[in-house]
């Protein structure tokens, strides 16, 4: 009787334990792991099916599981730094646990792996973008004129610009996109904001932090960044505004410039048809970047 009770208690405790699976989503990464004798999978498609089956089984048992991207190069570096033998399942488990504590993860909620993987990749890109942007701001140094911390000042101004751009006088949704040229890839960030009937803004704090950090990089480095705002509301046409970074300041685009940017294919340069129900509008000047507002770093 006591033995049965102990088994029941252990099963109950298992449901309280959260787990993480390190996923080799890319076939090239999967091939890199096959160099290890203890990694017994030899077919990527079969591997993905087995992972999806395991996720479904854990979910049916009431277990909460998150999925992290398993990067073979990062795994090798982790083993070198910690003195672990990379050719053991224990080392792979330890690395996955480290990913769970500090890396990008996506919770498994019954969605197909084909839907989960793109979300996981997007989350990893977002995290990498934010980390890179944070390093750029930290290394910006101090202003030779006033001694102010350039990165901190740029972040404060970016936050003020975002607040001003998100007009709260009308309820609806606001979607902002910021792009900052960088090497090797352009930094991109997006922010979704809901404005209720009382003018209160609802947004994701992490998303807002990442967006402000990327915009701050454009301000601090004077790169040719850009910001686009699309506003939507019940019973009204969507409105699109845009700004271009010039000398560390956001300059408003005219309606014609916004139209050209939206209706030109970024790759071919050819014109594309404008969206129906969308107005391309001249952007307002943002007070935080008023030329009379003082010097910029």
C-alpha positions as CSV (number, residue, x, y, z in Angstrom):
1,X,0.0,0.0,0.0
2,X,2.8,2.4,0.9
3,X,4.6,1.5,-2.3
4,X,1.5,2.4,-4.4
5,X,1.2,5.7,-2.6
6,X,4.9,6.5,-3.2
7,X,4.4,5.8,-7.0
8,X,1.4,8.1,-7.0
9,X,3.3,10.9,-5.3
10,X,6.2,10.5,-7.7
11,X,3.8,10.7,-10.7
12,X,2.3,13.9,-9.2
13,X,5.7,15.4,-8.7
14,X,6.7,14.7,-12.3
15,X,3.8,16.9,-13.4
16,X,5.3,19.7,-11.3
17,X,8.7,19.5,-13.1
18,X,9.2,21.8,-16.2
19,X,11.6,20.5,-18.9
20,X,13.5,21.9,-21.9
21,X,14.3,20.2,-25.2
22,X,17.3,21.4,-27.2
23,X,16.2,21.2,-30.8
24,X,18.5,20.8,-33.8
25,X,16.1,22.6,-36.1
26,X,18.6,23.0,-39.0
27,X,19.7,20.0,-41.0
28,X,23.3,21.4,-41.1
29,X,23.4,21.6,-37.3
30,X,22.0,18.1,-37.1
31,X,24.8,16.8,-39.5
32,X,27.4,18.6,-37.3
33,X,26.2,16.6,-34.2
34,X,26.6,13.3,-36.0
35,X,30.3,13.5,-35.4
36,X,29.7,12.3,-31.8
37,X,29.4,8.6,-31.3
38,X,26.8,9.0,-28.6
39,X,24.5,11.0,-30.8
40,X,22.5,8.1,-32.3
41,X,20.2,9.7,-34.8
42,X,21.2,9.4,-38.4
43,X,18.2,11.0,-40.2
44,X,17.0,14.6,-39.5
45,X,13.4,14.0,-40.6
46,X,13.1,11.0,-38.3
47,X,14.7,13.0,-35.5
48,X,12.1,15.8,-35.9
49,X,9.2,13.3,-35.8
50,X,10.6,11.7,-32.7
51,X,11.0,15.1,-31.0
52,X,7.4,16.0,-31.9
53,X,6.2,12.7,-30.6
54,X,8.0,13.3,-27.3
55,X,6.5,16.7,-26.9
56,X,3.0,15.4,-27.4
57,X,3.6,12.6,-24.9
58,X,4.9,15.0,-22.3
59,X,2.0,17.3,-22.9
60,X,-0.5,14.4,-22.5
61,X,1.1,13.8,-19.1
62,X,0.5,17.4,-18.0
63,X,4.2,18.3,-18.3
64,X,5.2,21.9,-19.3
65,X,8.0,21.8,-21.8
66,X,9.9,24.6,-23.6
67,X,12.0,24.2,-26.7
68,X,15.4,25.9,-27.3
69,X,17.6,26.0,-30.3
70,X,20.6,23.7,-29.9
71,X,23.7,25.2,-31.6
72,X,26.6,22.7,-32.1
73,X,29.2,25.5,-32.2
74,X,27.9,27.0,-28.9
75,X,27.8,23.5,-27.5
76,X,31.4,22.9,-28.3
77,X,32.4,26.2,-26.8
78,X,30.4,25.4,-23.7
79,X,32.1,22.1,-23.3
80,X,35.5,23.6,-23.7
81,X,34.8,26.3,-21.1
82,X,33.4,23.9,-18.6
83,X,35.8,21.0,-19.2
84,X,33.0,18.6,-20.2
85,X,33.4,15.8,-22.8
86,X,31.1,16.8,-25.7
87,X,30.5,13.2,-26.7
88,X,28.1,12.3,-23.8
89,X,24.4,12.7,-23.4
90,X,25.0,14.2,-20.0
91,X,27.0,17.1,-21.5
92,X,24.2,17.8,-24.0
93,X,21.7,17.8,-21.1
94,X,23.8,20.3,-19.1
95,X,24.1,22.5,-22.2
96,X,20.3,22.4,-22.7
97,X,19.8,23.3,-19.1
98,X,22.1,26.3,-19.6
99,X,20.0,27.3,-22.6
100,X,16.8,27.1,-20.6
101,X,18.2,29.5,-17.9
102,X,19.5,32.2,-20.2
103,X,18.7,31.6,-23.9
104,X,15.6,32.0,-26.1
105,X,12.9,29.4,-25.6
106,X,9.4,28.8,-26.9
107,X,6.8,26.9,-24.8
108,X,5.2,23.9,-26.4
109,X,1.4,24.3,-26.4
110,X,0.4,21.5,-28.8
111,X,1.4,23.4,-31.9
112,X,3.0,21.4,-34.8
113,X,6.8,21.6,-34.9
114,X,6.4,23.3,-38.3
115,X,4.8,26.2,-36.5
116,X,7.0,26.1,-33.4
117,X,10.4,26.2,-35.2
118,X,9.8,29.6,-37.0
119,X,8.7,31.1,-33.7
120,X,11.8,29.8,-32.1
121,X,14.1,31.1,-34.8
122,X,12.4,34.5,-34.6
123,X,12.9,34.5,-30.8
124,X,16.6,33.7,-31.2
125,X,17.0,36.5,-33.8
126,X,15.3,38.9,-31.5
127,X,17.5,38.0,-28.6
128,X,20.7,38.2,-30.7
129,X,19.6,41.6,-32.1
130,X,19.0,43.0,-28.6
131,X,22.2,41.6,-27.2
132,X,24.2,43.1,-30.1
133,X,22.5,46.4,-29.9
134,X,23.2,46.5,-26.1
135,X,26.9,45.9,-26.7
136,X,27.0,48.7,-29.3
137,X,25.4,51.2,-26.8
138,X,27.7,50.1,-24.0
139,X,30.8,50.7,-26.2
140,X,29.6,54.1,-27.5
141,X,31.5,55.9,-24.7
142,X,31.0,59.4,-23.5
143,X,30.3,62.7,-25.4
144,X,33.5,64.7,-26.0
145,X,31.6,67.9,-25.6
146,X,29.4,67.3,-22.5
147,X,30.8,64.1,-21.0
148,X,27.3,62.4,-21.1
149,X,27.1,58.6,-21.6
150,X,26.2,58.4,-25.3
151,X,24.4,55.0,-25.1
152,X,22.3,56.0,-22.1
153,X,21.3,59.3,-23.6
154,X,20.4,57.7,-26.9
155,X,18.2,55.1,-25.2
156,X,16.4,57.8,-23.2
157,X,15.8,59.8,-26.4
158,X,14.7,56.7,-28.3
159,X,12.1,56.0,-25.5
160,X,10.8,59.5,-25.7
161,X,10.5,59.3,-29.5
162,X,8.5,56.1,-29.3
163,X,6.2,57.6,-26.8
164,X,5.5,60.6,-29.0
165,X,5.1,58.5,-32.2
166,X,2.5,56.3,-30.6
167,X,-0.4,58.8,-30.7
168,X,-2.8,57.9,-27.9
169,X,-5.6,60.4,-28.8
170,X,-7.4,57.7,-30.8
171,X,-8.1,54.0,-29.8
172,X,-6.7,51.3,-32.0
173,X,-3.5,49.4,-32.8
174,X,-0.1,50.8,-33.6
175,X,2.6,48.8,-35.2
176,X,6.1,50.2,-35.4
177,X,9.1,48.8,-37.3
178,X,12.6,50.1,-36.9
179,X,15.6,49.1,-39.1
180,X,19.3,50.1,-38.5
181,X,22.0,49.2,-41.1
182,X,24.7,47.0,-39.5
183,X,27.4,44.5,-40.4
184,X,26.7,41.8,-41.3
185,X,22.9,42.2,-41.2
186,X,20.5,45.0,-40.7
187,X,19.1,45.2,-37.2
188,X,15.3,44.9,-37.1
189,X,12.8,45.4,-34.3
190,X,9.0,45.6,-34.1
191,X,6.6,46.9,-31.5
192,X,2.9,46.2,-31.3
193,X,0.8,48.7,-29.2
194,X,-2.9,48.7,-28.3
195,X,-4.5,51.9,-27.3
196,X,-7.8,51.6,-25.5
197,X,-10.8,53.9,-25.4
198,X,-9.3,55.8,-22.4
199,X,-6.0,56.4,-24.1
200,X,-4.1,53.7,-22.1
201,X,-1.4,51.9,-23.9
202,X,-1.0,48.1,-23.7
203,X,2.3,46.6,-24.9
204,X,4.9,43.9,-24.2
205,X,7.6,45.4,-22.0
206,X,10.3,43.2,-23.4
207,X,9.3,44.1,-27.0
208,X,9.4,47.8,-26.1
209,X,12.8,47.4,-24.5
210,X,14.2,45.7,-27.6
211,X,12.7,48.3,-29.9
212,X,14.1,51.2,-27.9
213,X,17.5,49.6,-27.8
214,X,17.7,49.1,-31.6
215,X,16.4,52.7,-32.3
216,X,19.0,54.0,-29.8
217,X,21.8,52.3,-31.8
218,X,20.7,54.4,-34.8
219,X,20.7,57.5,-32.7
220,X,24.1,56.8,-31.0
221,X,25.9,55.8,-34.2
222,X,24.2,58.2,-36.7
223,X,23.5,55.3,-39.0
224,X,20.9,55.6,-41.7
225,X,18.1,54.1,-39.6
226,X,14.4,54.3,-40.3
227,X,11.1,54.0,-38.4
228,X,7.7,53.2,-39.8
229,X,4.4,53.5,-37.9
230,X,1.1,51.9,-39.1
231,X,-2.0,52.9,-37.2
232,X,-5.4,51.0,-37.4
233,X,-8.7,51.6,-35.8
234,X,-12.3,50.4,-36.1
235,X,-14.2,52.1,-39.0
236,X,-11.1,54.0,-40.2
237,X,-8.5,53.5,-42.9
238,X,-5.0,52.4,-41.9
239,X,-2.5,55.3,-41.8
240,X,1.2,54.9,-42.4
241,X,3.9,57.3,-41.4
242,X,7.7,57.2,-41.6
243,X,10.9,58.8,-40.4
244,X,14.5,58.7,-41.6
245,X,17.5,59.0,-39.4
246,X,19.8,61.9,-40.3
247,X,22.7,63.0,-38.1
248,X,21.3,61.0,-35.2
249,X,17.8,62.6,-35.5
250,X,14.6,61.2,-36.9
251,X,13.4,63.4,-39.8
252,X,9.7,63.0,-40.9
253,X,9.0,61.6,-44.4
254,X,6.5,63.2,-46.7
255,X,3.5,61.3,-47.9
256,X,5.1,60.8,-51.3
257,X,8.3,59.4,-49.6
258,X,6.2,57.0,-47.5
259,X,4.3,55.9,-50.6
260,X,7.5,55.3,-52.5
261,X,9.0,53.3,-49.7
262,X,5.9,51.1,-49.3
263,X,5.2,50.6,-53.0
264,X,8.7,49.7,-54.2
265,X,10.0,46.2,-54.1
266,X,13.1,46.2,-51.8
267,X,14.9,43.6,-54.0
268,X,14.0,44.4,-57.6
269,X,13.2,48.2,-57.1
270,X,10.1,47.8,-59.2
271,X,6.8,49.4,-58.2
272,X,4.2,47.3,-56.5
273,X,0.5,48.1,-56.2
274,X,-0.5,50.1,-53.0
275,X,-2.7,48.4,-50.4
276,X,-6.4,49.2,-50.5
277,X,-7.7,51.0,-47.5
278,X,-4.4,52.5,-46.6
279,X,-3.4,56.1,-46.5
280,X,0.3,57.0,-46.8
281,X,0.7,60.2,-44.8
282,X,3.3,62.9,-44.0
283,X,4.8,62.1,-40.6
284,X,4.7,64.6,-37.8
285,X,7.9,66.1,-36.4
286,X,8.7,64.5,-33.1
287,X,9.5,67.0,-30.4
288,X,12.3,64.9,-28.9
289,X,14.2,65.4,-32.2
290,X,13.4,69.0,-32.7
291,X,16.5,70.7,-34.1
292,X,16.1,73.4,-31.5
293,X,16.2,70.9,-28.7
294,X,19.9,70.9,-28.2
295,X,23.0,69.1,-29.5
296,X,23.1,65.5,-30.5
297,X,25.9,63.1,-29.9
